[in-house]
């Protein structure tokens, strides 16, 4: 039923810990496809392969600019009807998959609003059904590097009436901004001034064009 899309870079042990939590907290782990999306330029990719060697995780390695490319490439190979984008620093509640299936099993496009304990109005952990994905052909608009991609996704979902705001589960974002993690070079890469400037410019341009909704 569910395909987990997990982009990661320079964090093999952190990614393994996340995989363990998400699978152990799932009610039906056997029905979950887990895709770990890595970069060809990641100097730790061999360590990922070693750590996940005896798991059923599907590892894909591509030349990605950033997290946006890594997520979108994972989505292209995903087989199931529900996509959940997992980051190294996101936790999950017990039996999370049961609620996700209940909300996403819909004939219409659905994107769930997730309480991540940091952001209130932006979907930072995308959970969508395939109907939503097929409407756009991407999880994150490919012109983004990282910053503002979530804002764009949230606005697009609202404009087509697919944004489900009453999804009550909390998925804890263990970020350095709330003291739940240490700042590292992966955070620095995804939250760089370049990523911010690119994202802000693309978001403003797309907003002026009403996000070019299909």
C-alpha positions in Angstrom: 0.0 0.0 0.0 2.8 2.5 0.9 6.0 3.5 -0.7 8.4 5.3 1.6 10.7 7.7 -0.3 13.8 8.4 1.8 16.4 10.8 0.5 19.7 10.8 2.4 23.2 12.1 2.1 26.3 11.7 4.4 24.2 10.1 7.1 24.2 6.3 6.8 23.8 5.5 10.5 21.2 8.2 10.9 19.3 6.8 7.9 19.4 3.3 9.3 18.0 4.5 12.6 15.2 6.2 10.8 14.4 3.0 8.8 14.3 1.0 12.0 11.9 3.4 13.6 9.5 3.7 10.7 9.3 0.0 10.1 9.1 -1.0 13.7 6.3 1.5 14.3 4.3 0.3 11.3 1.4 -2.0 11.8 1.9 -3.7 8.5 5.6 -3.4 7.6 5.3 -6.2 5.0 3.0 -3.9 2.9 5.6 -1.1 2.8 8.1 -0.5 0.0 11.1 1.3 1.3 13.2 3.3 -1.2 16.5 4.9 -0.1 17.6 7.6 -2.6 21.3 8.4 -2.6 23.6 10.7 -4.6 26.5 9.5 -6.8 28.7 12.2 -5.3 28.1 11.0 -1.7 31.4 9.8 -0.3 29.5 7.6 2.2 27.4 5.7 -0.3 29.3 2.4 0.2 28.6 2.6 4.0 24.8 2.9 3.2 25.1 -0.2 1.0 26.9 -2.1 3.8 24.4 -1.1 6.5 21.3 -1.9 4.5 22.8 -5.0 2.9 20.5 -7.5 4.8 17.3 -5.5 4.6 14.6 -5.3 2.0 15.4 -1.6 1.3 15.7 -0.7 -2.3 18.7 1.6 -2.8 18.8 3.9 -5.9 21.9 6.1 -6.6 21.6 8.9 -9.1 23.3 12.2 -9.9 21.1 14.5 -7.8 21.5 18.2 -7.4 19.7 18.1 -4.0 17.0 16.5 -1.9 14.4 17.6 -4.5 16.0 15.4 -7.2 16.5 12.5 -4.8 12.8 12.5 -3.8 11.5 12.8 -7.3 13.7 10.0 -8.6 12.5 7.7 -5.8 8.9 8.6 -6.7 9.5 7.5 -10.3 10.3 4.0 -9.3 7.7 3.7 -6.5 5.1 1.0 -7.0 2.4 1.6 -4.4 -0.6 3.9 -4.2 0.6 6.1 -1.3 3.9 8.0 -1.0 5.5 9.0 2.3 8.6 11.2 2.1 10.8 10.3 5.1 13.9 12.3 6.1 16.8 11.2 8.3 15.5 13.4 11.2 11.8 12.5 11.1 10.2 10.3 13.7 6.8 8.6 13.5 4.1 7.5 15.9 3.0 3.9 16.5 0.8 2.4 13.8 1.3 5.5 11.6 0.6 3.5 8.5 -3.0 2.6 9.5 -4.0 6.3 9.7 -2.2 7.2 6.5 -4.0 4.5 4.5 -7.3 5.6 6.0 -6.9 9.2 4.9 -5.2 8.5 1.5 -7.5 5.8 0.3 -9.6 8.2 -1.7 -10.7 8.6 -5.3 -9.5 12.2 -5.3 -6.0 13.7 -5.0 -4.9 13.9 -1.3 -2.0 15.6 0.5 -2.0 15.3 4.2 -1.0 18.2 6.5 1.5 16.8 9.0 2.2 18.3 12.4 6.0 18.2 12.6 6.2 20.2 15.9 8.0 23.0 14.1 6.0 24.3 11.1 2.3 25.0 11.4 1.3 26.0 7.9 3.7 24.1 5.6 3.7 20.5 4.7 7.3 19.5 5.6 6.7 15.7 5.4 4.7 15.0 2.3 2.2 12.2 2.5 0.2 11.9 -0.7 -1.8 9.4 -2.8 -0.8 8.5 -6.3 -3.7 10.5 -7.7 -2.1 13.6 -6.3 1.4 12.6 -7.6 0.0 11.8 -11.1 -1.7 15.2 -11.2 1.7 16.9 -11.2 4.2 14.3 -12.1 6.5 15.2 -9.2 6.6 15.3 -5.4 8.6 18.6 -5.4 8.6 21.0 -8.3 12.0 20.2 -10.0 13.1 23.8 -10.3 13.7 24.0 -6.5 17.0 23.0 -4.8 15.4 22.5 -1.4 14.1 25.6 0.3 10.5 26.7 -0.5 9.8 23.3 -2.2 7.5 22.5 0.7 5.7 25.9 0.4 5.1 25.3 -3.2 3.7 21.8 -2.6 1.4 23.1 0.1 0.0 25.9 -2.0 -0.6 23.6 -5.0 -2.5 21.1 -2.8 -4.7 23.9 -1.4 -5.5 25.3 -4.8 -6.8 22.1 -6.1 -8.7 21.2 -2.9 -6.5 18.2 -2.1 -5.0 19.5 1.2 -6.3 17.5 4.2 -5.9 19.7 7.3 -7.5 17.5 9.9 -4.9 14.7 9.8 -4.1 14.5 13.5 -0.9 12.4 13.8 2.3 14.1 14.9 5.6 13.2 13.1 8.4 14.7 15.2 11.0 16.7 13.2 14.2 16.3 15.1 16.0 19.3 13.6 18.8 21.4 14.8 16.5 24.4 15.0 14.6 22.8 17.9 17.6 21.3 19.5 16.7 17.7 18.6 19.8 17.2 16.4 23.3 18.6 15.8 23.9 20.8 12.8 25.9 19.0 10.1 27.1 19.4 6.5 23.9 17.9 5.2 21.8 20.6 6.9 24.3 23.2 5.7 23.9 22.0 2.1 20.1 21.9 2.0 19.7 25.2 4.0 22.4 27.2 2.3 22.0 30.8 1.1 22.1 29.5 -2.5 19.3 27.1 -1.8 17.3 29.9 -0.1 17.9 32.4 -2.9 16.9 29.9 -5.6 13.9 28.7 -3.7 12.6 32.2 -3.0 13.0 33.3 -6.6 11.3 30.2 -8.0 8.4 30.4 -5.5 7.8 34.1 -6.3 7.8 33.4 -10.0 5.5 30.4 -9.8 3.1 32.2 -7.4 2.7 35.0 -10.0 1.8 32.4 -12.5 -0.7 30.7 -10.1 1.7 27.8 -9.9 0.9 26.7 -13.5 -1.6 24.2 -12.2 -2.4 21.4 -14.7 
